[in-house]
Amino acid sequence: MACAYTAGELSSLYYSKETTYGTTVAAMTAALLSTSWQRQDDKQRFRQYLPGSRSYDVNSSVDQGNDVAFSLAGVLRNNAAWAEPLISGAFGTGAAGNTVESTDLLVLPSYSMLLRLGSTVKGNLAEVLYNGCKVNSLTLNADSPRAVITASAVVFAQFAEKLATEKKVSALQNLTLTVPDDPVATRPAAIQWSSGITIGTEIVYPVSWSLQVENNLGRTVGIAKGYDTKDYVVTKCLAEGQRSITLSTVLWFNDYKQIVDQLDNNIIGSVTIPISNAKSIKLTNCRYTLSLPEHVQDRHQITLNLDCAAASVV
């Protein structure tokens, strides 16, 4: 086994949007510039211990399920599809500008996602296609004005299949993927925070912010007959639970308005976060979670935490 460092272990995340849950559309699009990827499969492995023994029977070890998931982190691309698949997948907004209000019956879109380990020059060491993907949780961060916006997510999936050959799957599904080249020289710049956040009617200038979306997905599991005629344990449905949308910002203390809004439990109609592609992330119908600062005889910071009913891209 070679122990040398392999340059470019992670390639970009590729995705296609599904029209039928779990059915992959072959034409893939390059998305997130990945910085980490970790499989989180849970096969619910069962072990039977031998009678009268402290050792288990290796022959009785069976997989009772197949809860497929992975965590992913990276940098958003500044292109037309910058919100896909993670932001649109977490917000449930679909196309940009399609605001989803909290009173609507929210249906999250599903995707197929291709994760590739290995350099495109040296050949891919592993390519894994996840179908039936929905975003269970998403965190967006910006650590300073004009900072690159980083994304981290936990994604639930129906099934994970290592490609039999390059761009080809033939177990659960049978198709050849269309995966465009993604040369470094022509990759778009990263999305940045454009500085300033509008809270209600007031523009504030935070030191940093973090947005968290939790969709609280639940699984329905069943058996599916694969293209190869084998039976596979797969997720048949990802049910969407009660969601939470939370924005946390840190800014230098300037006036008492945000503290009054917290104490009075005032509704903040909207919060707008501008980003570098002339788009914005908009949060609506927000209230503060009480988080009062310690005042000192020096400059000091205040942390604002807002619970919001809806999120969209505008």
N, C-alpha and C positions, 0 to 999 in steps of 0.2 A: 504493500500500500504506500503510495507516494505521500510524503509529508510536506511537500513544498506548498507555499501559499499560492492559491489560485486567484488571480486578479479577477475582480468582477463576479463574485459569487452570486449576487442578486441582480437579476435584470429587472426591468420595469414590470409593474403589474399590467396584465392585459385583461380585458373584459369584453363581454357582449351582453346586451340586455335581452332577457328572455321574454317571449310573448306567452309561452306556456310554462308553468312552473317546472323546473328541472330539465327542460329541453334546451340544449345548447344551440345557439345560433353560431354558425361556424366562423363568421367574419369577426375577428377580434380587433380591439383598438387599444393602443398603448395609453396607460393612465398614470397612476402614481409612480414617482421615482422612489422605489422601495429602499428602505434602510434596514429593516428587519422583518422577519417572517418566522412564525413558530406554529407548527401543527399542534392542535389540541384535541385530537380524536379521543373519544372514550368508547371503547368496545365492550365495557361492562363484563370483563372477563370473569368467568366462574371457575372456581377451583374446589374440587371435592377431596377431602382428606381421607386417607385410608383408614378403615376401621381399626381401632386399637393402636393407632400410630400418630406420631406428631408430624409425619410427612404427608404431603398431598400426592394424590394420584395424578401424575403428569398426563396420563391418557384421558383424564376427565376434564381437562381444561378446555372450555369452549367459550366462544364469544356470543353473548346474549343480545348485543345491540351494536349500533354503530353511529354514535352521536358525533358527527363530523363538524369540526370548527377549526379556525385558525386566528391568530392575532397577527396584525400587520401594522407597520409604521413606515412613514415616508414623507415626501415633500410633494405638494400639489403643483401640477403643471399650469403655466399661464397660457392656456389655449381654449378653444371653443368648448371643449368637453371637460373643463377643469373640475366641475362639480361631480362628474361621474367617476366611479360608481359610489364612492363612499359618502359624499355629502347628500346627493339625491337619494342614495340608498338609506341613509339614516333619517333624513327629514321627511321622506315620502313625498317630495315636491314634484318629482319628474322633471319636466322642462322648466328652465329658468323663468321666474316670474309667476309660476303657478302656486300661489299661496295656499297652504292647507290650514284651514282654521281648526281650532280645537274641537269644534262641534261636528266636524265632518267624520265620516267613517273612514279612517285612514288605512289604506292598503299600501304596504311598502313594495316597491318594485323588486323583482328577483333578477339575478345576474348569473352568468357563468364567468369564473375568474381563473386565469392561467397564471400560475406562479412558477418561475424558472430559476433554477439554481445552476450556476455555471456561466462561463464566458461564452458569448456567441462566436468568439474566434476559436476557442479550443473545443467547442462542442458542448452541448448542454449535458450536465451531469444528471440532472433530474428535472422533469417537467411534470407538474401536477395540475390537472384540471379539476376544479371544484364547480359542480353545477348546483342549481337551486340555492344560490347564496342570498342571504339577507343580512343586513347590518344590525347586529344586536346592540352594539354600543360604539360611540364615536367620540373622540376628544380632539378638538382643534386648539392649538396653542400659538401665541405670539409673545416673545419675551421682551420685545422693545419695539418702538415705532420704526417702521420700515423693515422689521424682521421678517424672515421667511416664515410662512405659516406651516407648521408641521401637523400631521394627522396621524392618529393611532386608532385602531379599530379592532373589535372582535366580531368576526363574521361567522354565522352559522350556515351550514351547507347541507345539501341532500346527500351528496356522495363525493368522494375524492378518488380520482383515478390517475395513476401514473401513466404517462403516455407510452404506448407500446413501441412506437417509433416516433421520430420527430414529427410533431404536429398531428399525430394520429392516435385516436382512442378506439378500442374495439371490445370492451368488456360490457359495461352497463349500456353504453351508447356506441354507435358506430358512425364516426365521421372524421373527416380530415379538416383540421382548423386552418383558417387563413390568418397567418400571423405576420403583420408587416414588420419590416426592419425598423429598428429604432436607434439609428446611429447617434453617438454622443454629439457629433458636430452640429446636428440639426435639431437637437432637443430644445424645446422652448424654455425660457427662464422660469424660475419658480415664482409662485404666487407670494406676494408680500402684503403685510398689513400697511395700509396707507396712512395710518396715524389718526387719532381722534375717534371717539365713539359718541354717537348722538343718543342720549338717554332722555326720552321724552322730547322736550324742546331745547335741551341744553347739550352743548358739545363739551365733553370732558376729554382729557388727554392722559389716559392711563399709562402706567409704567409697563404693564403687561396685562394679558387677559387669557382666559381659558374657557372654552365652551364644551359642555358635556351633554350628550344625548344618550339616553338609555331607553331601549325599546322593549326590554323584558320579553323576549321571544320564548315560546314554549313549543315543544316538538310533538308531532304525531308520527309514530314510526310504523313501518310495514315492510312487506316483502315485495321486491320487484324482480321480474324476470329480465335478465340482461340480454344483450344482443348475442352473447356467447352461450345462451340458454341456461346459464347458472342462476341460482336464486341469490339475491343480495338484500341485506338489511339496509333500508334507506329511510330517510326522512320523507314522509308523504306530504307533510304540511308544517309550516312554521307559523304558529298562531301569535298574533301581536298583542302584547299585554299593555297595561297602563304605562305610558311613557313619561319620562321626566326630561326637561330641558333646562339646564342650569348654566348661567354665565357668572363667572367670577372675574372681577377686575381689581387691580391694585393701582391706586393713584395717590399723589401727594395731597394731603388735606388742604383745602382751600376755603371752603365755606361750609355752612351747616345744612345746606339744602338736602343733601342725600341722607343725613341723619334724621331730619324732620320727616322726610318721606318714609324712612324705615319705621320710625316711631308711630307715625300716623297710619301706617299700612296702606299707603296710597298706591293706586294702580298706575303703572307706567305703560302707556299705550303702545309704545314701540321702542326698540333699541336697534340701532343700525351700525354695523361694523363695515367700513369701506375697505376694499381691497384693490390691488394694483391693476386689475384688468377692467376698471370702470364698473365693476359689479359690487354688490354689497350683500352681506348676510343680515337678514332682518328677523328680529324676534318680536313677537307681539303678545299683548296682554300679560305683562310681567308684574310681579311684586317682589319687594326685597325680603330676603331672609335676614332676620335681625342679626347684625354683626357690628357692634359698636366699638370704636377705636379707643385706645388709651391715649389721652392727650398729654404731651410732655412739653417742656420749655425748650423746644427745638423744632425744626421741621419734622414732620412725621407723616406716615402713610395711613390710608384708610382702605380697607378691603370691602368691596361691594359684591354681594351675592344676590342674584336675581333668579327666581323661578319663573319660567315663561311657558305659555300655553301652546305656542306654535313657532315654527322656524321655517324660513324660506330663503331662496336666492332671488334677488331683484336687480 
